[in-house]
Amino acid sequence: MKSMNSTVSIVRATKSAVSVDSVLNLGAFDLKKVVKMDPEFLNTENTHEHDTTVSSLSVVEKRPLDLDSIQRWINYLLVNKGTDLYRMKGFLNVAHSDERFLFQAVHMIFNGQFDDPWLPGEERISKFVFIGKNLNHDELREGFEQCVLTPELAARKLKNLRFSVGDKVECQTNDGYLPGKVVKLRFRDEYMPAGVIAPYQIALDNGELIWAPEDVNDYIRKIQKK
């Protein structure tokens, strides 16, 4: 067992009688450990041909990716293509983040996290590997391409926002919905999580400045008539 995984914990038991705490919620799957144990994890040059219906596809992109777009696209793939996608893996250069986003997925099971910071002078690129059955290579390349944070994508996201600067709204807070006014669109500051761009910054009537994580009624909506 140790030769296969040097970091694994071995629990001795009789007739499989062990405490639940020893097997659940351990956080034992660590992508950093995977990379150390599998040097080929991020190798995008390998091919995996099993039969005529199974293939692999590697995509490399130097431009930064939009975090919201890549999350939505990966979720779409897991839900709609998860049966045929045997594995996805790679690391991503996410806009507004100084750390790589490292991930892997097996069918519909996904694990990803922001990893070590990019080194000074290191080329920031994204490498995405797909392995699966009946893969539509053109569709996958196009989907990945649409996650690149181009000026066109940023303009489209701005155009699709429901509210404008100056609009009166109410936002969900710890104290329920509170009234305020939109003061900025596509907002980001240094205190926000890596890669996140909020659709709105709002000045509440109580003087507090907040931001809405998504442009949905659960977070921000028109002021409701009493």
Secondary structure, 3 states (H helix, E strand, C coil): CCCCCCCCCCCCCCCCCCCHHHCCCCCCCCHHHHHHHCCCCCCCCCCCCCCCCEEEEEEEECCCECHHHHHHHHHHHHHHHCCCEEEEEEEECECCCCEEEEEEEECCEEEEEEEEECCCCCCCCEEEEEEEECCCHHHHHHHHHCCECCHHHHHHHHHCCCCCCCCEEEEEECCEEEEEEEEEEEECCCCCCCCCCEEEEEEECCCCEEEECCCCCCCEEECCCC
